[in-house]
């Protein structure tokens, strides 16, 4: 063929329907093959589930300052601060009363212990608030955003493959077998049920408005050849017929 356009498998799967015969003339956009998407549908549902979870996590981290966890930690901090202030006030008053001989040593020590315990509780609530607020840090928001973008890309990629399950002719021409792809030089099957991996060439469309002829020349004759040079072509397959053309390319 003058030109060959290969049609590759957009994903790993098997042929579900075949809508052409080899050698059939087709026009651009004509349906050729439909690939089975059953496994992709499973992957799509999983990807959609992961995307929803990633979106929820991102929204949660993005609005973390308004979350229940932060609100609860702030309330605990405020309560601990008030309790600490109250205990401190009682302890300071107790020291004055003890100095004036109004309360005994035991009662003062009890107020001191209560104050020290409230101080520990306050420090603990302060650390907890800082730890909870850190979950909404810019770095964590960025990580959640990237996870969401990855999940969206995966979902869109699978959906695009499903959308491309119907293979159509990209150009006008004849449906032909692609060049041999097997290790022994054999062509693969393009029957219903045949399996392909992503990127495999399934079938090709040949432009039969002309021919491409590949030939060899001796190195001493290469200096006689130039691009665009007119040529005449003969062959045993078409005896008595002379085809005319020109040199399109010369391999390095």
ZAMARGU-4260 file (C-alpha; in steps of 0.2 Angstrom, whole numbers, plus 5000, padded with zeros to 4 digits):
<rodrens>
0) 5000/5000/5000 | 5005/5018/4997 | 5002/5021/5016 | 4998/5010/5030 | 4989/5016/5046
5) 4990/5003/5060 | 4976/5002/5073 | 4982/4997/5090 | 4973/4990/5105 | 4969/5004/5117
10) 4969/4992/5132 | 4972/4973/5136 | 4957/4963/5132 | 4948/4952/5119 | 4938/4955/5103
15) 4920/4955/5106 | 4913/4959/5089 | 4921/4960/5072 | 4913/4971/5058 | 4924/4969/5043
20) 4932/4956/5031 | 4950/4957/5026 | 4952/4966/5010 | 4936/4976/5013 | 4935/4994/5007
25) 4931/5005/5022 | 4928/5024/5024 | 4935/5035/5038 | 4924/5032/5054 | 4917/5015/5049
30) 4917/5003/5064 | 4929/4989/5063 | 4931/4980/5080 | 4923/4981/5098 | 4933/4975/5112
35) 4927/4968/5128 | 4927/4980/5143 | 4920/4969/5157 | 4937/4969/5167 | 4938/4987/5164
40) 4921/4990/5171 | 4927/4982/5187 | 4943/4993/5187 | 4932/5008/5184 | 4921/5005/5199
45) 4936/5003/5210 | 4944/5019/5203 | 4928/5029/5206 | 4927/5022/5224 | 4945/5028/5226
50) 4942/5045/5219 | 4927/5048/5230 | 4937/5043/5245 | 4952/5054/5240 | 4940/5069/5236
55) 4932/5067/5254 | 4949/5066/5262 | 4955/5081/5252 | 4940/5091/5257 | 4942/5086/5275
60) 4960/5091/5276 | 4957/5107/5266 | 4943/5113/5279 | 4952/5105/5294 | 4951/5121/5304
65) 4932/5120/5304 | 4932/5101/5308 | 4924/5093/5324 | 4941/5087/5329 | 4949/5104/5329
70) 4933/5112/5338 | 4934/5098/5351 | 4952/5101/5354 | 4949/5120/5356 | 4935/5117/5368
75) 4946/5105/5379 | 4960/5118/5378 | 4949/5132/5384 | 4942/5122/5398 | 4959/5117/5404
80) 4965/5135/5403 | 4950/5140/5414 | 4953/5126/5426 | 4971/5131/5427 | 4967/5149/5431
85) 4955/5144/5444 | 4967/5132/5453 | 4981/5145/5452 | 4969/5158/5460 | 4964/5146/5474
90) 4982/5141/5477 | 4988/5160/5478 | 4974/5163/5490 | 4978/5148/5500 | 4996/5154/5502
95) 4990/5170/5509 | 4978/5162/5521 | 4991/5150/5526 | 5003/5164/5530 | 4990/5172/5541
100) 4987/5155/5550 | 4969/5153/5544 | 4972/5136/5534 | 4983/5122/5539 | 4998/5115/5529
105) 4989/5100/5523 | 4975/5111/5514 | 4989/5122/5506 | 4998/5106/5499 | 4981/5100/5493
110) 4979/5116/5483 | 4997/5115/5477 | 4994/5098/5470 | 4977/5103/5462 | 4986/5117/5454
115) 5001/5107/5447 | 4989/5093/5441 | 4978/5107/5432 | 4994/5114/5424 | 4999/5096/5417
120) 4981/5095/5410 | 4983/5112/5402 | 5000/5107/5394 | 4992/5091/5388 | 4977/5100/5380
125) 4989/5113/5372 | 5000/5099/5364 | 4984/5090/5358 | 4977/5106/5350 | 4994/5109/5341
130) 4994/5091/5335 | 4976/5091/5329 | 4979/5108/5320 | 4995/5101/5312 | 4984/5089/5302
135) 4978/5103/5292 | 4995/5110/5287 | 4999/5116/5270 | 5010/5100/5267 | 4996/5088/5272
140) 4984/5098/5261 | 4996/5097/5246 | 4998/5078/5249 | 4979/5076/5249 | 4977/5086/5233
145) 4990/5076/5224 | 4982/5060/5229 | 4965/5067/5223 | 4973/5072/5206 | 4981/5054/5204
150) 4964/5046/5208 | 4956/5058/5195 | 4969/5054/5182 | 4967/5035/5185 | 4948/5036/5184
155) 4948/5047/5168 | 4961/5035/5160 | 4951/5020/5163 | 4935/5029/5157 | 4944/5034/5141
160) 4949/5016/5137 | 4931/5011/5139 | 4926/5025/5127 | 4938/5019/5115 | 4932/5001/5115
165) 4925/5003/5098 | 4939/5004/5085 | 4934/5013/5069 | 4944/5016/5053 | 4955/5032/5055
170) 4956/5034/5036 | 4949/5028/5020 | 4957/5012/5013 | 4957/4993/5013 | 4957/4982/5029
175) 4973/4972/5028 | 4983/4962/5040 | 4997/4971/5049 | 5015/4965/5047 | 5019/4949/5055
180) 5021/4951/5074 | 5024/4933/5080 | 5041/4926/5085 | 5040/4914/5071 | 5034/4928/5058
185) 5016/4922/5059 | 5002/4935/5060 | 4990/4935/5075 | 4972/4931/5074 | 4959/4945/5073
190) 4944/4933/5076 | 4931/4936/5090 | 4938/4930/5106 | 4956/4934/5102 | 4966/4943/5115
195) 4978/4958/5114 | 4988/4967/5126 | 4988/4986/5126 | 4998/4994/5111 | 4997/4978/5100
200) 4993/4981/5082 | 4977/4973/5078 | 4974/4977/5060 | 4979/4990/5047 | 4971/5001/5034
205) 4980/5002/5018 | 4979/5016/5005 | 4978/5007/4989 | 4978/5023/4978 | 4996/5019/4975
210) 5010/5007/4980 | 5025/5008/4990 | 5040/4997/4984 | 5055/4993/4994 | 5070/4988/4985
215) 5089/4986/4988 | 5103/4993/4978 | 5122/4990/4978 | 5132/5003/4987 | 5142/5007/4971
220) 5125/5012/4963 | 5120/5023/4977 | 5128/5038/4970 | 5116/5036/4955 | 5101/5038/4965
225) 5092/5054/4971 | 5076/5059/4980 | 5062/5062/4968 | 5071/5052/4954 | 5058/5044/4942
230) 5058/5025/4942 | 5050/5011/4933 | 5044/4995/4942 | 5042/4978/4936 | 5038/4962/4944
235) 5034/4943/4942 | 5018/4946/4951 | 5012/4958/4937 | 5021/4952/4921 | 5020/4963/4906
240) 5015/4978/4917 | 5027/4993/4920 | 5023/5004/4935 | 5030/5022/4936 | 5034/5031/4951
245) 5048/5041/4960 | 5061/5038/4974 | 5052/5044/4990 | 5066/5040/5003 | 5084/5032/5003
250) 5088/5023/5019 | 5104/5028/5028
</rodrens>
